[in-house]
Amino acid sequence: MRLDPERCALIGMVHLGPLPGSPRWSGDLAAVLASALRDAEALAQNGCDALLVENMGDLPYLRGSVPAETVAAMALATARVAALGLPTGVQILAGANREALGVAVAAGASFIRVEGFAYAHVADEGWIDACAGPLLRARRALDASVAVWADVQKKHAAHAVTGDLSLADLAHGAAFCGADALIVTGSATGQPTSPDDVRTVRGAGLPVVVGSGVTPADAPGLAEHAAALIVGTALKEDGDWRRPVDPARVRALRAALNRRDERR
């Protein structure tokens, strides 16, 4: 997906239900896929520019890799979402970045969201190591045109091990390692992202994507410095990521961004 510095893109999250093998797996993959497609259609029809598929329902997450059944289910879901025609991304939790790349190639996705790209951190799954070297070599071996969007100071994680580095240092490090875009978040899902952090990370010279806590109220301000906004929780019924997408919430966020564009 090509990010336009002149227009902030709205990227809607497609949170998959529990997939085969995960603790809350229901045994009905057809239902999971149908729900994902309904959410994707609601996002696409009401103003999103792109979609991002994630195995959100698989909690608690595995660390750094996932089994074959997860990869297969992610590929099926992502292919259905990508068939809607919008640019589509993949994230496989937690830190299963090589598998996400494979799913993107197989399913026709154009970008992956990568945690632990440059520098390590501690998440609730444990130690997440950096992966830039092997991941970009795998992309080269596959001759894949899949963009890598790298989280900087990933949410739901402790970064004491890199505490002697500033946010700007971490952003420049991810850029140095070959990321195509940088993602900035709040401390947790649904928590606001600081506009100051967005401006800081933008100094690394790559497109910056906001990855959490976007609402219609703060979207226009964030869009002044971000190339894209990834939104999940705020677009769901009652603001609950477990609920279906609420078309009215999607339209409200799209309208807020449109008003900002008209004022420019």
Secondary structure as GFF3:
##gff-version 3
##sequence-region A 1 264
A	DSSP	beta_strand	9	15	.	.	.	ID=ss1
A	DSSP	alpha_helix	29	45	.	.	.	ID=ss2
A	DSSP	beta_strand	50	54	.	.	.	ID=ss3
A	DSSP	three_ten_helix	56	58	.	.	.	ID=ss4
A	DSSP	alpha_helix	68	82	.	.	.	ID=ss5
A	DSSP	beta_strand	88	91	.	.	.	ID=ss6
A	DSSP	alpha_helix	97	107	.	.	.	ID=ss7
A	DSSP	beta_strand	111	114	.	.	.	ID=ss8
A	DSSP	beta_strand	121	123	.	.	.	ID=ss9
A	DSSP	beta_strand	126	128	.	.	.	ID=ss10
A	DSSP	alpha_helix	132	142	.	.	.	ID=ss11
A	DSSP	beta_strand	147	151	.	.	.	ID=ss12
A	DSSP	beta_strand	157	158	.	.	.	ID=ss13
A	DSSP	three_ten_helix	160	162	.	.	.	ID=ss14
A	DSSP	alpha_helix	167	176	.	.	.	ID=ss15
A	DSSP	beta_strand	181	184	.	.	.	ID=ss16
A	DSSP	alpha_helix	195	202	.	.	.	ID=ss17
A	DSSP	beta_strand	208	210	.	.	.	ID=ss18
A	DSSP	alpha_helix	219	223	.	.	.	ID=ss19
A	DSSP	beta_strand	228	231	.	.	.	ID=ss20
A	DSSP	three_ten_helix	233	235	.	.	.	ID=ss21
A	DSSP	three_ten_helix	237	239	.	.	.	ID=ss22
A	DSSP	alpha_helix	247	263	.	.	.	ID=ss23
###
